[in-house]
Amino acid sequence: MNKIKKNYIMGLMTPLTVCQHDGAAAILLNGQTTYCGEEERYLRYKHARGHIPVNAIAKSLEFNKIGIKDIKAVFISACKYPDLKKRVQVYFKHYFGHSPEVIMVDHQLSHLASAYFPSNFNKSMILSIDGMGDFKSMAGGVGSNGKIKILQTKSVDQSLGIFYQTMTQFIGFDGMGDEYKVMGLSAYGKKHLDLSKIIKVKEFDYKIDPSFLKREPIHRNFDEPRYGEKLIGLFGKPRIKGEKINQFHKDFALSVQTNFEKAVIALVKKLHKKTGLRNLCLAGGCALNCVTNMKLLELDFIDNLYVQPAATDQGSALGAALYGSNSYGIKPKIIKNYYLGEGFSNSEILKVLKICNVKFSKIKNISNYVAKSLNKGKIVAIFNGRSEFGPRALGNRSILANPKIKNIKDEINKKIKFRESFRPFAPAVLEDKSNEIFYMKNKSPHMTITYKVKPKWIKKIPGVVHIDKTARVQTVNSSDNKQFYSIIKNFYKLSKVPVVVNTSFNIKGEPMVDKPLDAIKTFFSSGIDELYLGNFLITKQKK
């Protein structure tokens, strides 16, 4: 009997400067995604700016039990930097002794591929919106019968990502990665400020005045403020980091979010007008704006919305691999779930516990223990199975709590996450109960869309309801994550509520935990009550 030929395709996002970020590696075997790793998880440095994903590459090879010479080709999410290909080949030869064939893929095309191929839509509109990539800030097109056609793009001076980033800096947050704070803060706004001098939105398009967004050359640092004197002249002194947030900042956030939403909707309307299609796939960093995604799903011409859960640049590594596999005639297979990172056996976890001299007990039925602890009001951390690919914890590297407790959000923000009090937490809900609690028709397994909470449930689950009566929902079923589903189901039996608070297992400014040692360090440096590490329970000694 002939053996099936093993075709390994690798995709990379390869930052080489401080303005490039989210390095990642992905491997496909005969079209099946087997591993996706983010460099920040290994370096313990959020976004891993300027770091080629050497550790992610090594781990992806180790997981597949192959060497670098087994890789058929490497597809890189970038094509406009003339020296990048040669530099990556040098890196490969230095760290791995060999460089496979390296093929460059347009950055925006990588994003489009990352959303289209896993969506399971035969025909769909596809939209990538980010800060910039290969000197474009967006690309819209069509995916049809396994092929992608780009129909429209926008230049960097019309970047919605840079617009949002600049406004984020103006109200005192970091220029990279803090945009979600503005999104959360926007719900507290009471009136709209006039931003028409900066951005004008029409029915099918928008126009940004780039003079308000001080563009820096590619070699400059992301932390350097983008806003200039023109923006200061319009709205006054920017907020200094750490300064108290006042109503103006909340209104400013609302105005930024609203204009952003209108601009994205205009792009989608234009794409729909050209194509007549009713399915939509989203990728690029701006696709993680879950409030905007809710507004898109409410459009009367959108039947189905798929948002790539690793929508930021790390997802372009997966997109490059999917595009590469398809270009070789190897059709990408459906990605059943996004638990695509590292996993650890109980024996490996036990070794770490013994090295750390941590007191622990072995538990047979984790889900029962967790459910009981949650029902008692304890905040617990879960470390189970393979880590999630993307910024959202989906039950394997999660902190869980009881949503019935009114002030649980404040407690987690203050004692565990050490972050701003206005930021909400997400509900993880049993999939078959989701439409009883939220206004939603389809499942939402990746926590990428906000939904309105039904009135009778608002007071039942106050810990996950934002001030605007919405929640960023994760639906959970047993086939995607058996243990997480069992935890929520057991909690439901005890509490009559089929929902738990779910937030990523990390503290402010750090990547999500990836290894057992990361979990132990985070547990003992925060106010988490219990840690379930594989089949082991770790608690803290009482005073």
N, C-alpha and C positions, 0 to 999 in steps of 0.2 A: 504494500500500500504506500502510495506517495505521501510524503509529509507535506503539510500546508506550508507554503513559503511565508516566513515572518518578515513583514515589511514595517520597520519602525521609522516613524516620522517624528522629528522633534520641532517644536516651535519655541521661539525665544522672544522675550522683551529684554533688550540689552542696554541699560543706561550706562553712559560713559562720561556724563558730566553731571554737575549738581542740579541742573535743570531737567535732567531726565530721571525718571523714578519708576518704582514698582517693577523691578526686574523679576522675571519669572521664567520657568521652563515647563513645557508640556510635552508629553509623549503619547503618540497614537500607535497602536499595533493593529495592522490591517483595518484601520478606520475606527477602531474602538479606543476611546480615551482611557488610558490606564493610570496616568499620574499627572497632577498639576501642582507645582511647588512655587511658593513665593519667597524670594530672597530675604525679605524683611523678617520672616519667621525664624530663619536660621541665624541671621546677624543680630536679631533683637533690636533692630533699628528701623523705626517706622518709615515706610516707603523706600528704604534702602537706596537713597538718591546717589547716583553716580557709581553704582556697583553692578558690574556684570554678574549674572546669577550663577556663579560658579558652584555654590553649595546646592542650589536647586537642580542644576544639571547633574551633579554627582548623585544626589538622592534619587532623581528620576531614573538614572541608570541602575543604581543599586536596587531600587524597588522592582524593576523589570528583569533584574538578574542578567544584565547585558553589559557589554563594554562599548566604548565610543565607536568602534569600528562596525558595530552592528546597526548603527543608525544609517538609514538609506540617504537621508538628506536633512539639513537643518534650514528651516524657514524663519527669517527674522522680520519682525514687525517694524520695518523702516526701509526706505529705498532712496531717500534724497541726500544722504550723507555719503560723499564719495569715498571716504576712507574707512567707513564702518565695517564693510565686509572683510577687508584685509586685517583690521584690528581684531575682529572676532576670531578669525582664523589663527592669528598669533596666540590669542588667549587659549583656544582649544589645544593647540600644539604644546603650549607651556604647561597647562594643567592636566591634560589628558593624553598627551603624546601623539595626537592625531587630530586632524580636522576633516570632518565629512564635507561633502559638497554643501556650500552655503548659498542660499537663494534669498534675495531680498523681496519683501512684499510691502506694498503701500500700507502705511499705518492705519489709515481710515478703512481700507479694504479688509485689513485684519480684524478691526472692530466689527465691521459688517458681517464677516464670516463667523465670528464668535457668537453672534446672535442668531443668524439665519440657520446654520446647520443644526444646532441643538434644538431649535424651535419645533421641529417636526411639521412645519408648514411647507407644503409643496410650493405654494406661491404666496409671496408676502411683500409688503413695503418694508424697507430696512432703513434705519436712520442711526448714524453715529454722530454724536455731538460731544466735543471735549474742548480743552484749552487750545491745543494745537498738536498736530502730528503730520510730519512730512509737509509742513508749511500750508496745511489746510486746517480749518477749525470744525468742519462738519462734512459729511457726505451722506447723501440720500439716494436710494436706489431701489431695485427690485431683485428679489431672489425668486427664481423660477426653475423648477426641474433640476435643481442642483447647481445652477449657475447664477452668478451675481453680476448685475449691470448697474453701474453708477450713473445717475441721471442729473445730479446737481451737487455742487460743492460751494463752500464759502472760504474766503481768504482769512488769514489770521486777524486782520484788523476788524473783522466782523464776528469775532469769537464770543459766543455766549458764555463759554467757560471762563475766559479772561474777564469778561464783564462781571460775572458772579464773583470771581476771585478778587477782583479789585474792590468791589463793594464790601466783600467779607473783610478785607484788610482795613477798609475805611472805618468800620465799626469795631476795630480792635482785636480781630481774630487773626490766626495765622493764615498766610497766603496760600498754603497748600494743605488740603485735608480738613479744613474747618468750615467748609461751605455748608455742611449739614447743620452746623450751629445756627446759621442764618435761616435755614429752612425751618428749624424748630422754633426759633425766636419769632419768626414772621406771624405765627398764630396769635401772638400777644399784641400785634399792631392794631391800632384803632382807626387810623386814617391814612389815606394814600398821599404820598408826596409826589410832586411833579418831577418825573425823570425824563420828560420828553426832549430835553436838550441833549440827553445822553443816548437814549434809545427811543426810536419811534417804531411802533408795530402797526402794520396794516393787516388786512385779512389773510393774505397769502405770503407775506414777507415781513422783514424788519430791517431797520437801518441803525447802526451804531455810529456815533461820532467818536472815532478813535482818539481824538485829542484829549478826551476825558480819561482815557486808559493809557497811562504812560507805559508804552511797550519797551521792554528791556531786551538787549541782544541775547541770543541763546546762551552765551557763556556766563551771564550774570546769575546771581543767586536768587532762588525763588523767594527767600525771606525779605528781599529788598522791596519796599512799598512800590506798588504800581501806580497808585493815585498821585496826581500832581496838583499844582496850584489852581488849575482850572476847576477841579472838583471841590477843592477846599473853598474856593471863592463862591461856589454855588451853595454849599451846605455848611460852611463853617469848619471849625476845628475838628479833626477826626478824633475818635475815641482812642485813648491810650490804653494799651493792654493792661487789664487788671482794674481799670476804672469802672465805677458802678454803671450798670446798664440802666438808662432812663427811657422814658416813653418815646423820645425822638429816635433812639436806636431801634426800638421795637417797630415803630412806624416805618423807619428806613428799611428794615428787613422785610416787612410786609410789601413795600413798594418794589423792592428788588425782586422778591419771589413772584409777585404778580406779573411784572413785566417779563420776567423770564418765562413764566408759564405761557403767556400770550404769544411770545416769540416762538416757542417750541410748537405750540398748537398751529401757528401760521405755517411753519415748515411742513407739518404733517398734513395740513389741509392742501398745501401746494402739491405734495407728493401724491395725495389721494386724487386730486384733480387730474394729475397726469396719468395715473395708473388705474384708477377705479377700484383698487384692491381694498379689502376690509380687514386684513390681518396686518399687524405691525410688530416689527422686531426692533428693539433698542439696545444700543451699546455706547461706549464712550463714557467718561466720568460723569457727564451731565445726566446720564440715564439712571443714576442712583438717586435723583431727586424724586422721591416716592410720592410727594404731594402732586407734582406735575403729572406723574404717571397715573394718578387717580383721575385727574382732569382729562387725560387722553382717553382713558377707558370709558369715561362718561360721554365721549363724542358719539353721535348717533351713527356715524359711518365706521366705527371700530368695533368689530365682532370679537377679536382675540388680540391680546397684547402679551408678547414675550419679552421680558427684560433679562438680559444676560446678568447673572448674579455677581460675576467678577467683571463688572462693566468697565472699570478703570483700566489703566494700562497693563496690569498683570494679565487681564483677560485677552489682550491682544496676542499674547504668546500662544494661548489656546487657539485663537482665531487664525494665526499664521499656520499652525499645525493642521487645523481642519482644512484650510484653503490648500495647503501643500498636499495633503493626502488626496483631496478631490482632484487636484491638478495632475496627479499620477494615476488617475482613474480608479482610486480606492475610495469608494463612497463612505463618508463619515457616518458612523452609527449613532443612534440616539444615546445621549448622556442621561442615564436614569436618575442620577443624583449627583450632587457636587461635593461629596465626601471623597476628595481625590488626592489628599495630601498624605502625610505620614500617619502610621498607626503603630501601636506598641502592644505586645503580648503581655499577659499578666506576669510572666516570668521576668520579662524585661523591666516592668514597673517595679516588681519586688526587689530587684537588684538596686534600683535607685532609692527606694525607701530605706533599705538597709544601709546604703552608703550615707544617706542623710540622717541616719539614726532617728527616724521619725516613728512615733508610736502609731500603730494602725490595727485594724481588725478586718478580717476577711468576711465579705458579705455574699450570701448566696443569691438573694433576690433584691438587686439594687433598686428596681422600680418601686417596690413596696416601701423600702426605707426612705427613699427620696420623697415619695408622696406624703408619707406621714410627717416628715420633717417640714415640708412646705405647708402642710395643713396646720402645723403648730406655729407657723410664722417665721421659721428659720430661713436664712438665705444660704443656698447651697451652690457648689460648683460641680460641674460634670466634665469629666475627661474620659471619653469613650470612643473606640473605633478610630477611623481615619479623620484627620482634620479637614475642615471645610476650605474650599477654594473660594476666595473672595472675602470681602470685609464683614459679611454677616455670619454670626454664629448660628448654626442651625440645629443645635442639640448635642453636638459632640465635643465642643469646646465652649460651653455655655455657663453662665450664672443664672440660676433660676430662683424665683420667689413667688409668693402668694399674691395674686392680683386683687384679692378681696380687701387687702390692707390699704387703707386710704393713703397713708404717708409712706408707703413702701418705696416710691420713686425717690423721695427726699432722702430716705435712709440709705439706699444704694448709692445715690450720687454723692452723699456726704462721707459715708464710712468705707465705701468700697471703690467706686470709680473715681472719686476725688475730682468731680467735674461740675459744671454749671447746673444750678438747680432747675433751670427751665427745660432741660433736655429730657424728652420722654423715653419710655422703654416699650418694647414691642411685645405683643401677645403671641404665644404659640398656642394654637387651638386644634382640637381634633377636627380633621377635615370634614367628617360627616356632620359636625355640629356648627361649622363655620357660618353658614347662611342663616342660622337661627339667631346669631349674635351680631353679625356684621351685614351691611348691605353689599353682598357680593354673590356672584353667580358661579364663578370659576374658582378653582383652587389657586393658591398663591404660596407655593412651597419655599420661595427664596427670600421672602421679606423685602420685596422691591416695590410694593404698591401700598398706598394708604387707602383705607376704607372707612366709611362712616359707621359709627357704632349705633346699633338700634337703641331707641330711648329706654326700654325697660332693662337694658343691660348696663347702662352707663354707671348707675350706682352700685351694681353688683361687682363690677371689675374696675374700680377707680384707679388701680395701680398701673393700668395700661391705656387709659383714655387720656388723650392730649386735651389741652384747653379748648380746642375747636371741635371736640367730640369725635375725633378720628383716631385711628390706630394703624400702625404699620404691621400688617398681619402676616403670620407664617402659619400655613395649614400643614398639618402633620398626619401622615398615614403610616400604617405598619410596614408597608413594603419599602418605603424610603428609609425609615429609621425605626426599627422594631422597639428598641429600648426606650427612646424618647416618647414614642407613641404610648408605650405601656406606662411610663411615668405619669403622663397627662391623664390617661384613662383611670389609673388608680387614684390620682388626686381628685378626679371627677366623682368617683364613688364616695370619697370622704367628704368633699366640700360642696357637691352639687354644681360645681363650676368646671367646664371642660377646657379651661384656659390656664396657662402659667405665664408669669413674666419671664422673658428670655432676652438676655443681653450677652454680649461677647465676654468671654473669660479673659479679661485683661484689666489693667488700670489705665487711667488717662495718660496718653502720650506713648504707650507701649503697644507693640503688635499683639494680636491674639496669641495665647499660649499655644505652643506646638508640641513640646516634649514634656515628659513627666516632671523633670526638674523645673521647667518654666511654671508648671502648675503649682508645685510645692512652694516655690518662691513667692508667687503671687498670692497664694492662700495665706501664708504667714505674714505678708506685708499689707494685708487689708482686713476688713471686717467681715469676711465670709465666715459663716458658722461651721460649715461642714464641706469637706472635699471628698468626692467619690472618684477615685482614681482607678480606672479599670474595675476590678472586683474588690477593691480595698476602700475602707472608710477611714479618713483622717479627721480628727477633731482637735480642738485646742483645749489645753488645760485651763480649768476654771481657777480664778484667783482665790 
